[in-house]
């Protein structure tokens, strides 16, 4: 299957700066079944449960799943459930879920095709999903700055362009319909962190960090950009930056009936 409809580039929608998926664009609403694959600590899982009433998250990391449960407890409405499961072998029947979220996961696995096929299998006909991966511009810069960037255990294994992800979803039988570019301020953070973290050598030959003060200032700046309530100024700067150097790309797709 190939993409036959144009994929909209969706501009800034007033999302919290740290929230990758637009629940309105994914059309998460009450009564729908939601699955978050690679849910991690459950930030988006809680957002989905607050909309749908119940959301299920799966991840291979049991410690992160315990964090996800804690994220779910403060919800005034909705519940979260979690389970340890491999996204390449989801333990669910075909057409089990109305909505699926899979963020910052595909870049870590050896064969992302298997995960996309599983997502398509457990998604109901007419159902929607949102998938995010690191954007190729930021990844290419980090690859140049960090020696062995793609060799760290559990780290990133590949670079995605938006069109690459569109084609991968289409091959799995899914129809992309919208694209978000997100988190340019995070891209700036990681690039500056990589530059400032490069060790230098002292006169006696021992390694040192020349920019410890800069590292501390960078962490304070990052905390300000992520502080709640979210700054409208940083929202605006982030959206302008997303046109040049986004950290992530989010693609929304539907499973044809």
C-alpha positions in Angstrom: 0.0 0.0 0.0 1.2 3.5 -0.8 0.1 6.9 0.5 -2.6 8.2 -1.8 -3.8 11.3 0.1 -1.7 14.4 0.9 -0.2 14.5 4.4 -0.9 17.8 6.1 1.9 19.6 7.9 0.1 20.7 11.1 1.4 23.9 12.8 1.6 24.7 16.5 -1.6 23.8 18.2 -1.1 25.1 21.7 0.2 21.8 23.1 2.3 21.8 26.3 5.8 22.0 25.0 6.7 18.5 26.3 3.6 16.8 24.9 4.4 15.2 21.5 1.0 13.9 20.5 -2.0 16.1 19.8 -5.0 14.2 21.3 -7.4 16.3 19.3 -5.7 15.4 16.0 -5.6 11.8 17.1 -9.3 12.1 18.0 -9.0 10.5 21.4 -12.4 10.7 23.1 -14.5 9.1 25.7 -15.2 5.4 25.3 -12.4 4.6 22.8 -9.8 2.0 23.6 -6.2 3.4 23.7 -2.9 1.6 23.6 0.5 3.3 24.2 3.3 1.1 23.0 6.7 2.0 24.5 4.8 4.1 27.1 7.8 4.7 29.3 6.9 6.7 32.4 3.3 7.2 31.1 3.0 10.9 30.4 1.0 10.4 27.3 -0.8 7.4 28.8 -2.2 9.6 31.5 -3.3 12.2 28.9 -5.0 9.6 26.8 -6.8 8.0 29.8 -8.1 11.4 30.9 -9.8 11.7 27.5 -10.9 8.1 26.8 -11.5 6.9 30.4 -9.0 4.0 30.1 -5.7 3.6 28.5 -3.3 0.6 28.4 0.5 1.1 28.2 3.1 -1.5 27.4 6.9 -1.3 27.7 9.8 -3.6 28.3 11.1 -1.6 31.2 9.3 -2.6 34.4 10.8 0.3 36.4 9.4 2.9 33.9 6.0 1.1 34.1 5.9 1.7 37.8 6.4 5.4 37.1 3.5 5.2 34.6 1.2 3.9 37.4 2.2 6.9 39.5 1.4 9.2 36.6 -2.0 7.7 36.4 -2.9 8.0 40.1 -3.5 11.8 40.1 -6.0 11.6 37.3 -9.4 13.1 38.3 -11.0 11.0 35.5 -9.8 7.9 33.7 -7.5 5.0 34.6 -4.3 3.6 33.3 -3.2 0.0 33.1 0.3 -1.2 32.3 1.9 -4.5 31.2 5.4 -5.6 30.3 5.3 -6.5 26.6 7.4 -6.4 23.5 6.1 -4.2 20.8 7.3 -6.6 18.2 5.0 -9.3 19.6 2.0 -7.6 21.1 -0.1 -10.0 23.2 -3.5 -8.7 21.9 -6.0 -10.0 19.4 -6.4 -8.4 15.9 -8.4 -5.2 15.8 -8.4 -4.6 19.6 -7.8 -0.9 19.9 -9.4 2.3 18.5 -6.3 4.5 19.0 -2.6 3.7 19.3 0.4 5.9 20.4 4.0 4.9 19.8 6.5 7.6 20.6 10.3 7.6 20.5 10.4 3.8 20.1 11.1 2.8 16.5 14.6 4.3 16.5 15.7 1.9 19.2 14.7 -1.4 17.7 16.5 -3.6 15.1 13.5 -4.1 12.9 10.9 -1.4 13.2 8.9 -3.0 10.4 7.8 -5.7 12.9 6.5 -3.1 15.4 4.6 -1.2 12.7 3.0 -4.5 11.4 1.9 -5.3 15.0 0.5 -1.8 15.5 -1.5 -2.2 12.2 -2.7 -5.6 13.3 -4.1 -4.7 16.7 -5.6 -1.4 15.4 -9.3 -1.5 14.4 -10.3 -0.6 10.9 -10.9 3.1 10.8 -8.7 3.5 13.9 -5.9 6.1 14.2 -2.4 6.0 15.5 0.4 8.5 16.2 4.0 7.6 15.8 7.0 9.8 16.7 10.7 9.4 16.0 13.7 11.8 16.3 14.0 14.1 13.2 16.8 13.5 10.8 18.3 17.0 11.0 18.9 16.9 14.7 20.1 13.2 14.6 22.6 14.0 11.9 24.1 16.8 13.9 24.3 14.7 17.1 25.9 11.9 15.0 28.7 14.3 14.0 29.1 15.6 17.5 29.1 12.4 19.5 31.5 9.6 18.6 29.8 6.3 18.2 26.3 7.9 18.5 24.6 4.9 17.0 26.7 2.3 18.9 25.4 2.9 22.5 23.6 -0.1 23.9 19.8 0.6 23.8 20.5 3.8 21.9 19.3 5.0 18.5 19.9 2.8 15.5 18.7 4.8 12.5 17.8 8.2 11.2 14.3 9.0 10.0 13.1 11.6 7.6 9.4 12.3 7.7 8.9 10.8 4.2 10.8 7.7 5.4 8.3 7.2 8.2 5.4 7.9 5.9 6.5 5.1 3.6 7.1 2.7 6.4 3.5 3.3 7.7 2.1 2.9 4.3 3.9 -0.4 3.8 2.3 -1.6 7.0 -1.2 -0.8 5.6 -1.7 2.5 7.3 -2.6 5.9 5.7 -0.7 8.9 7.0 -2.8 12.0 7.2 -0.9 14.6 9.2 2.6 15.5 10.5 3.8 17.5 13.5 7.3 18.8 14.0 8.1 19.1 17.7 10.6 20.1 20.4 13.1 22.3 18.7 14.2 23.7 22.0 15.1 20.1 23.0 17.2 19.8 19.9 19.1 22.9 20.9 19.5 21.5 24.4 21.0 18.2 23.2 23.3 19.8 20.7 24.7 22.3 23.3 25.0 19.5 25.8 27.0 17.5 23.4 29.3 20.4 22.7 29.8 21.3 26.4 30.3 17.7 27.5 33.3 17.2 25.3 36.2 16.5 27.7 39.4 18.6 27.4 42.9 17.7 28.8 44.6 19.3 31.7 48.3 20.1 31.6 49.0 16.9 33.5 47.1 14.9 30.8 44.1 14.1 32.9 40.6 14.8 31.4 38.7 17.8 32.5 35.5 19.6 31.7 36.1 23.2 30.8 32.5 24.2 30.7 31.0 22.9 34.0 29.5 26.4 34.5 28.0 26.3 31.1 26.5 22.8 31.7 24.9 24.0 34.9 23.5 27.1 33.1 22.2 24.9 30.3 20.3 22.7 32.7 18.7 25.7 34.4 17.6 27.0 31.0 16.1 23.7 30.1 14.2 23.6 33.4 12.8 27.0 32.6 11.6 26.0 29.2 9.8 22.9 30.7 8.4 24.6 33.8 4.6 24.7 34.2 2.5 26.7 33.5 4.2 26.6 30.1 5.6 29.9 28.8 3.8 31.4 25.7 7.2 32.9 24.8 8.9 29.5 24.7 5.9 28.1 22.8 6.4 30.7 20.1 10.2 30.2 20.0 9.7 26.4 19.8 7.3 26.6 16.9 9.6 28.9 14.9 12.5 26.6 15.6 10.4 23.5 14.5 10.6 24.8 11.0 14.4 24.7 11.1 15.6 22.1 13.6 12.9 20.0 15.2 13.9 17.3 17.7 11.0 14.9 16.7 8.6 14.3 13.9 5.1 12.9 14.8 3.1 11.3 12.0 -0.6 10.5 12.4 -2.2 7.7 10.3 -5.5 5.8 9.9 -6.1 2.2 9.2 -8.5 2.0 6.1 -11.8 0.2 6.7 
